[in-house]
Amino acid sequence: MAAETPARAPLRLAGRIAAVLIAVGFVALLAYGLVTKSPDRTVDDGLRTSGSVAAPALDQPVLQRGDLGAPLQARVGAVLAGRRVSLAQLRGTPVVLNFWASWCDPCRAEAPLLERAWRRERPRGVLFLGLNMQDITDDSHAFARAVGATYPSLRDRSNGVAHRWGVTGLPETFFVSTQGRVVGHVIGALSGGQLAAGVAAARAGRALGVESGGRRRKTR
């Protein structure tokens, strides 16, 4: 068999190097995709280890301003009257942040409980704030009308906010203290007891931790 010519040897080496680079690139791309699609675990990890954690950034357009009542209107009415709301603008107010969508059946079943608690707590200065995600605007408004929701909601067309907060399904609810720290997280539909405990924790800035709730649907 004839010896390999000097001209062909570098070509074969270059081909092998290219194949290795392509394989490495594919693995890196796959890993990047897995990382970017995986929810951030910072909130839940912080709740489990430290009891509370600084709330992730949230700055979204207003879906509906809701009916705040006198105390909250005086405190955050001007903020919710704008086109966008950030959680930082609500500092000083305890917040119940509920992630929902019109296509989420457990969200629909949970909504009357949230509405009853909202009507009870808003005179005490507790803000219930919905975060509608991965939804059609008209469907979102139709859902709010159908369930009689009068608490305000923000909107995220994608799932960027959910990713930062570690949301993997709907509904999920977070309780945020007046200092802007997450003190509790319920994964799944809330019970009345969980909601009452979360509101109390948000008002007092007391650690509640991570709890499993009822039914939920995986995010799209």
RODO-2510 file (C-alpha; in nm, 4 decimals, decimal comma):
residues 220
     n   res          X          Y          Z
     1     m     0,0000     0,0000     0,0000
     2     a     0,1398     0,3412    -0,0975
     3     a     0,2415     0,5779     0,1821
     4     e     0,0166     0,8740     0,2480
     5     t     0,1335     1,1801     0,0584
     6     p     0,2401     1,4859     0,2622
     7     a    -0,0456     1,6886     0,1040
     8     r    -0,3222     1,4542     0,2260
     9     a    -0,2066     1,4181     0,5888
    10     p    -0,2877     1,7784     0,6932
    11     l    -0,6294     1,7509     0,5241
    12     r    -0,7174     1,4381     0,7228
    13     l    -0,6024     1,6047     1,0456
    14     a    -0,8046     1,9152     0,9682
    15     g    -1,1105     1,6990     0,9037
    16     r    -1,0724     1,5233     1,2383
    17     i    -1,0325     1,8560     1,4202
    18     a    -1,3418     1,9931     1,2478
    19     a    -1,5426     1,6866     1,3467
    20     v    -1,4338     1,7241     1,7098
    21     l    -1,5211     2,0951     1,7097
    22     i    -1,8632     2,0243     1,5638
    23     a    -1,9308     1,7608     1,8305
    24     v    -1,8162     1,9944     2,1091
    25     g    -2,0306     2,2726     1,9678
    26     f    -2,3353     2,0463     1,9548
    27     v    -2,2887     1,9405     2,3182
    28     a    -2,2414     2,3031     2,4261
    29     l    -2,5541     2,4080     2,2376
    30     l    -2,7526     2,1272     2,3948
    31     a    -2,6298     2,2201     2,7413
    32     y    -2,7128     2,5865     2,6792
    33     g    -3,0636     2,4934     2,5710
    34     l    -3,1184     2,2843     2,8821
    35     v    -2,9912     2,5608     3,1074
    36     t    -3,1956     2,8365     2,9438
    37     k    -3,5138     2,6291     2,9514
    38     s    -3,4680     2,5219     3,3125
    39     p    -3,6281     2,7519     3,5700
    40     d    -3,4081     2,9459     3,8085
    41     r    -3,4019     2,7750     4,1503
    42     t    -3,2706     3,0788     4,3402
    43     v    -3,6007     3,1654     4,5093
    44     d    -3,6836     2,8178     4,6386
    45     d    -3,3236     2,7499     4,7379
    46     g    -3,3156     3,0771     4,9315
    47     l    -3,6447     3,0002     5,1049
    48     r    -3,5193     2,6584     5,2106
    49     t    -3,1788     2,7729     5,3358
    50     s    -3,2318     3,1296     5,4581
    51     g    -3,6064     3,1583     5,5099
    52     s    -3,6419     3,4499     5,2678
    53     v    -3,4787     3,5795     4,9524
    54     a    -3,4738     3,9091     4,7612
    55     a    -3,7549     3,9067     4,5068
    56     p    -3,6338     3,8684     4,1463
    57     a    -3,6784     4,1600     3,9104
    58     l    -4,0269     4,2114     3,7740
    59     d    -4,1199     4,4971     3,5391
    60     q    -4,4232     4,4188     3,3243
    61     p    -4,7122     4,5916     3,1456
    62     v    -5,0449     4,6254     3,3245
    63     l    -5,3174     4,3860     3,2105
    64     q    -5,5884     4,5225     3,4408
    65     r    -5,5651     4,7862     3,7137
    66     g    -5,8284     4,6274     3,9334
    67     d    -6,0336     4,7802     4,2132
    68     l    -5,7850     4,8748     4,4832
    69     g    -6,0061     5,0292     4,7495
    70     a    -5,9134     5,3417     4,9430
    71     p    -5,6018     5,2367     5,1413
    72     l    -5,4220     5,0733     4,8502
    73     q    -5,5378     5,3385     4,6051
    74     a    -5,3617     5,5992     4,8156
    75     r    -5,0483     5,3881     4,8404
    76     v    -5,0024     5,2258     4,4987
    77     g    -5,2803     5,3674     4,2805
    78     a    -5,0441     5,5977     4,0915
    79     v    -4,8079     5,3076     4,0216
    80     l    -5,0815     5,0844     3,8794
    81     a    -5,2202     5,3739     3,6756
    82     g    -4,9082     5,3585     3,4607
    83     r    -4,8453     5,1293     3,1666
    84     r    -4,5850     4,9191     3,3449
    85     v    -4,5284     4,8171     3,7050
    86     s    -4,2126     4,6947     3,8750
    87     l    -4,2044     4,5150     4,2055
    88     a    -3,9554     4,7734     4,3297
    89     q    -4,2278     5,0402     4,2971
    90     l    -4,4436     4,8425     4,5399
    91     r    -4,1833     4,8320     4,8174
    92     g    -4,3506     4,8943     5,1518
    93     t    -4,6628     4,6983     5,0545
    94     p    -4,7045     4,3261     5,1241
    95     v    -4,7770     4,1460     4,7954
    96     v    -4,9448     3,8171     4,7059
    97     l    -4,8113     3,7389     4,3567
    98     n    -5,0154     3,4764     4,1707
    99     f    -4,9030     3,3334     3,8341
   100     w    -5,1989     3,2354     3,6139
   101     a    -5,3289     3,1870     3,2584
   102     s    -5,6720     3,1562     3,1001
   103     w    -5,5895     2,8055     2,9705
   104     c    -5,5114     2,6824     3,3233
   105     d    -5,8098     2,4942     3,4702
   106     p    -5,6665     2,4885     3,8253
   107     c    -5,6263     2,8681     3,8000
   108     r    -5,9962     2,9000     3,7234
   109     a    -6,0867     2,6802     4,0205
   110     e    -5,8549     2,8795     4,2496
   111     a    -5,9713     3,2264     4,1412
   112     p    -6,2812     3,2551     4,3685
   113     l    -6,0649     3,1824     4,6740
   114     l    -5,8201     3,4549     4,5720
   115     e    -6,1007     3,7013     4,5071
   116     r    -6,2631     3,6427     4,8465
   117     a    -5,9295     3,6828     5,0239
   118     w    -5,8504     3,9929     4,8184
   119     r    -6,1744     4,1628     4,9196
   120     r    -6,0970     4,0801     5,2820
   121     e    -5,7318     4,1867     5,2786
   122     r    -5,7229     4,4946     5,0549
   123     p    -5,8664     4,7212     5,3311
   124     r    -5,5697     4,6030     5,5413
   125     g    -5,3201     4,7143     5,2764
   126     v    -5,2281     4,3760     5,1272
   127     l    -5,1941     4,3870     4,7477
   128     f    -5,2973     4,0831     4,5433
   129     l    -5,1219     4,0941     4,2069
   130     g    -5,1796     3,8489     3,9240
   131     l    -4,9098     3,7675     3,6698
   132     n    -5,0718     3,6464     3,3496
   133     m    -4,8319     3,4561     3,1240
   134     q    -4,8168     3,2743     2,7901
   135     d    -5,1677     3,3918     2,7076
   136     i    -5,3765     3,5821     2,4540
   137     t    -5,4850     3,9254     2,5747
   138     d    -5,8523     3,8819     2,4891
   139     d    -5,8586     3,5415     2,6584
   140     s    -5,6979     3,6917     2,9683
   141     h    -5,9614     3,9644     2,9951
   142     a    -6,2407     3,7135     2,9325
   143     f    -6,1040     3,4916     3,2113
   144     a    -6,0907     3,7822     3,4587
   145     r    -6,4495     3,8780     3,3778
   146     a    -6,5719     3,5185     3,4029
   147     v    -6,4222     3,4594     3,7483
   148     g    -6,5020     3,8093     3,8734
   149     a    -6,1411     3,8969     3,9526
   150     t    -6,1058     4,2555     4,0775
   151     y    -5,7406     4,2425     4,1864
   152     p    -5,4841     4,3908     3,9431
   153     s    -5,2790     4,1795     3,7047
   154     l    -4,9655     4,2285     3,5010
   155     r    -4,8831     4,0496     3,1775
   156     d    -4,5905     3,8526     3,0374
   157     r    -4,6488     3,7220     2,6847
   158     s    -4,3677     3,4703     2,7256
   159     n    -4,2373     3,3029     3,0400
   160     g    -3,9372     3,5208     3,1197
   161     v    -4,0674     3,6314     3,4601
   162     a    -4,1758     3,2768     3,5453
   163     h    -3,8273     3,1516     3,4588
   164     r    -3,6614     3,4002     3,6953
   165     w    -3,9006     3,3117     3,9768
   166     g    -3,8625     2,9360     3,9244
   167     v    -4,2208     2,8742     3,8151
   168     t    -4,2729     2,5360     3,6478
   169     g    -4,6521     2,5170     3,6370
   170     l    -4,9700     2,7144     3,6987
   171     p    -5,0946     2,8328     3,9350
   172     e    -4,8080     2,9208     4,1651
   173     t    -4,8160     3,1900     4,4337
   174     f    -4,5419     3,3874     4,6073
   175     f    -4,5707     3,5993     4,9199
   176     v    -4,3532     3,9123     4,9271
   177     s    -4,2837     4,1191     5,2383
   178     t    -4,2822     4,4981     5,2682
   179     q    -3,9029     4,4782     5,2330
   180     g    -3,9307     4,3194     4,8896
   181     r    -3,8291     3,9730     5,0056
   182     v    -4,0037     3,6499     4,9105
   183     v    -4,1059     3,4767     5,2328
   184     g    -4,3232     3,1980     5,0940
   185     h    -4,4087     2,9977     4,7816
   186     v    -4,6995     2,7618     4,7179
   187     i    -4,6606     2,5325     4,4160
   188     g    -5,0057     2,4513     4,2810
   189     a    -5,3559     2,5693     4,3657
   190     l    -5,3813     2,7324     4,7075
   191     s    -5,5896     2,6142     4,9985
   192     g    -5,7607     2,8676     5,2202
   193     g    -5,5185     2,7893     5,5017
   194     q    -5,2130     2,8320     5,2826
   195     l    -5,3389     3,1650     5,1533
   196     a    -5,4145     3,2965     5,5021
   197     a    -5,0735     3,1849     5,6293
   198     g    -4,9000     3,3424     5,3301
   199     v    -5,0754     3,6758     5,3775
   200     a    -4,9796     3,6788     5,7449
   201     a    -4,6189     3,5946     5,6563
   202     a    -4,6009     3,8733     5,3969
   203     r    -4,7387     4,1279     5,6430
   204     a    -4,5016     4,0233     5,9212
   205     g    -4,1979     3,9470     5,7034
   206     r    -4,1955     3,5992     5,8549
   207     a    -4,0464     3,2991     5,6767
   208     l    -4,3040     3,0536     5,5459
   209     g    -4,0954     2,8377     5,3116
   210     v    -4,1985     2,6311     5,0099
   211     e    -4,5209     2,4298     5,0172
   212     s    -4,7016     2,2017     4,7748
   213     g    -5,0538     2,3034     4,6853
   214     g    -5,3235     2,1343     4,4803
   215     r    -5,3587     2,0774     4,1084
   216     r    -5,1601     2,2672     3,8494
   217     r    -5,0731     2,2628     3,4816
   218     k    -4,7241     2,2605     3,3354
   219     t    -4,6213     2,5810     3,1621
   220     r    -4,6086     2,5677     2,7841
***
